[in-house]
Amino acid sequence: MNRLVVTVGDMLEVEGRLYDVVPDMQGGATLEPAITMSVAEIHAAHGEQAPTNKEFEAQFGHVPSDGEG
């Protein structure tokens, strides 16, 4: 049996796909697909751009904010 020791915060490659080791709800760890691109890079890759605040609100309605971000 092969054993791999990893900790939360590590990144793994499994069959060409990247995964982040993240904490789970039970105090252990789990794998999640790694976030390797920024939102701007994802939009650019699809020939898109982020919506303006006005476009976002037209699509999703008013989203309450605490003013922190």
C-alpha positions in Angstrom: 0.0 0.0 0.0 1.3 3.5 -0.9 0.8 6.2 1.6 1.0 10.0 1.0 1.3 12.4 4.0 -0.2 15.8 3.3 -1.3 18.8 5.4 -4.0 21.4 5.0 -2.6 24.0 2.5 -0.8 21.5 0.3 -1.6 21.2 -3.4 -1.5 17.8 -5.1 -1.6 16.8 -8.7 -3.6 13.6 -9.5 -3.6 12.4 -13.1 -2.9 16.0 -14.4 -5.5 17.7 -12.1 -4.6 20.0 -9.3 -6.3 19.8 -5.9 -5.9 21.8 -2.7 -5.9 20.0 0.7 -8.6 21.9 2.8 -10.1 21.4 6.2 -13.4 19.5 6.3 -16.4 19.9 8.7 -15.3 17.0 10.9 -11.8 18.5 11.7 -10.0 16.4 9.1 -9.0 17.2 5.6 -10.4 16.8 2.1 -9.4 17.5 -1.5 -11.0 20.3 -3.5 -10.2 21.3 -7.1 -7.4 23.9 -6.9 -8.1 27.5 -7.7 -5.3 28.3 -10.1 -6.8 31.2 -12.0 -8.1 34.6 -10.9 -11.7 35.6 -11.9 -10.2 38.1 -14.4 -8.2 35.3 -16.0 -11.3 33.1 -16.2 -13.3 35.9 -17.9 -10.4 36.6 -20.3 -10.1 32.9 -21.3 -13.8 32.9 -22.3 -13.6 36.3 -24.1 -15.8 37.9 -21.4 -15.5 40.6 -18.7 -16.9 41.0 -15.3 -20.3 42.7 -15.2 -20.6 46.2 -14.0 -22.3 46.8 -10.7 -25.4 48.0 -12.6 -25.4 44.8 -14.7 -24.9 42.6 -11.7 -27.8 44.2 -9.8 -30.1 44.0 -12.9 -29.3 40.2 -13.0 -29.4 39.3 -9.3 -31.1 42.2 -7.5 -29.8 44.2 -4.6 -27.3 42.3 -2.5 -26.9 43.7 1.1 -23.4 44.7 2.0 -21.6 45.5 5.2 -19.4 48.0 3.3 -16.2 46.0 3.8 -15.6 44.7 0.3 
